[in-house]
Amino acid sequence: MYRTFTKKKEHHRINQYIDSHQIRLVGKDIEKGIISIKEALQLAMDQELDLVEINPKVNPPVCKILDYKKFLYEQKKKKKQFKAKQIKVNTKEIRFGPQIGDHDGKVKIRSAEKFLMRGDKVKVFVFFKGRSIVYKDQGKIKLLKFAEEIEEYGKVEQMPVMEGKRMYMILAPKKF
């Protein structure tokens, strides 16, 4: 099973590509310690396995004798399992003007509740067109009222902030 690989996008140096004179050999059924690279390569060849550099940052580098293809397969499998366990959080955006009506505001609140119940974050914008920038305080009041209406489903992660011609606030879902 001793292989000679060409240098591809492999993450580990193996066999003759390990460029150190001495290595620290670790693994099962192997006498652990610092040995020469020639001895380690001979041990790997005798077992029909590969010598793989596990940690190149230490001096001498740490190597292990194993089946490299199986090692890559297991790493890929672990990575896939880890990725499956992660929770992806989406950010949804809701925007309105500073003079939004009550009914329209309630529609926006229902949308935000739906997003928060799904586990998404919500970024709420108040956009100011033309001279409506004069009503900054009114926009801030609208955002704070929005947060108050929705506090059952989400909490304010970032208070209202002015950015250019718009003011925004971020809401995160509450854990139930």
SVG drawing of the C-alpha trace seen along z (x, -y; Angstrom):
<svg xmlns="http://www.w3.org/2000/svg" viewBox="-54 -68 72 73">
<polyline fill="none" stroke="black" stroke-width="0.4" points="0.0,0.0 3.0,-2.3 2.2,-5.1 4.0,-7.9 1.7,-10.8 2.3,-13.8 1.9,-17.1 -1.7,-18.0 -4.0,-20.0 -3.3,-17.5 -3.1,-19.0 -0.5,-16.7 3.0,-15.8 3.4,-12.1 6.3,-9.6 9.2,-11.1 7.7,-14.6 8.4,-15.1 11.3,-17.4 12.8,-16.8 15.8,-14.7 14.2,-13.6 10.5,-13.1 8.5,-12.4 6.7,-9.1 3.3,-8.5 0.6,-5.9 -0.7,-2.6 1.6,0.5 4.6,-1.8 7.5,-2.7 6.9,-6.4 9.9,-8.7 12.2,-10.7 13.7,-8.7 15.3,-9.5 13.1,-9.9 14.7,-6.9 13.8,-4.6 10.2,-5.8 9.8,-5.4 11.2,-1.8 8.7,-1.1 5.9,-2.4 7.0,-0.3 7.3,2.8 3.7,2.3 2.5,1.4 1.2,-1.9 2.0,-5.6 4.1,-8.0 1.9,-11.1 3.0,-14.4 0.3,-15.3 1.8,-18.4 4.5,-20.1 4.7,-23.2 6.6,-21.6 10.2,-20.7 10.7,-17.8 7.4,-17.4 4.9,-14.8 4.3,-11.9 2.0,-8.9 2.0,-5.6 -1.4,-4.9 -3.4,-4.3 -3.6,-7.8 -6.7,-7.3 -8.6,-5.9 -7.3,-8.9 -8.6,-11.4 -11.9,-9.6 -12.4,-9.7 -11.5,-13.4 -14.0,-14.1 -16.6,-12.2 -16.0,-14.1 -16.1,-17.4 -19.4,-16.5 -20.9,-15.5 -19.6,-18.7 -21.2,-20.7 -24.5,-18.9 -24.6,-19.8 -24.1,-23.5 -27.1,-25.8 -27.2,-28.3 -28.8,-31.7 -30.3,-33.7 -30.9,-37.5 -34.1,-38.8 -34.7,-42.4 -37.9,-44.5 -38.0,-48.1 -40.4,-50.9 -40.6,-54.7 -40.8,-57.0 -44.5,-57.8 -45.7,-54.2 -49.4,-53.7 -50.6,-51.5 -52.0,-48.7 -48.9,-48.5 -46.8,-48.4 -48.8,-45.5 -48.2,-43.6 -44.5,-44.2 -44.6,-43.0 -46.4,-39.8 -43.7,-39.1 -41.0,-39.7 -42.7,-37.4 -42.8,-34.7 -39.1,-35.1 -38.1,-35.0 -40.2,-31.9 -38.3,-30.2 -35.0,-31.1 -33.9,-33.8 -32.5,-37.2 -34.4,-40.3 -32.8,-43.6 -35.4,-46.3 -34.8,-49.5 -36.4,-52.9 -35.4,-54.6 -35.5,-58.3 -36.2,-59.8 -35.4,-63.4 -36.4,-65.7 -37.9,-63.0 -34.4,-62.8 -35.6,-65.6 -37.7,-62.9 -34.8,-60.9 -36.3,-60.9 -39.6,-59.7 -37.8,-56.8 -36.1,-55.8 -39.4,-55.9 -40.9,-53.6 -38.0,-51.1 -38.3,-51.1 -42.1,-50.5 -41.5,-47.7 -39.1,-46.1 -41.6,-46.5 -44.4,-44.9 -42.2,-41.9 -40.4,-41.3 -42.4,-38.1 -40.6,-36.5 -37.3,-38.3 -34.9,-40.5 -33.0,-43.5 -29.4,-42.5 -28.4,-46.0 -30.2,-49.2 -31.1,-51.6 -28.1,-53.0 -28.1,-55.6 -26.2,-54.6 -26.4,-57.1 -30.1,-57.7 -31.4,-54.8 -31.7,-53.7 -31.6,-50.1 -31.9,-47.7 -31.2,-44.0 -33.5,-41.5 -32.5,-38.0 -34.9,-35.2 -35.6,-34.2 -34.9,-30.7 -38.1,-28.8"/>
</svg>
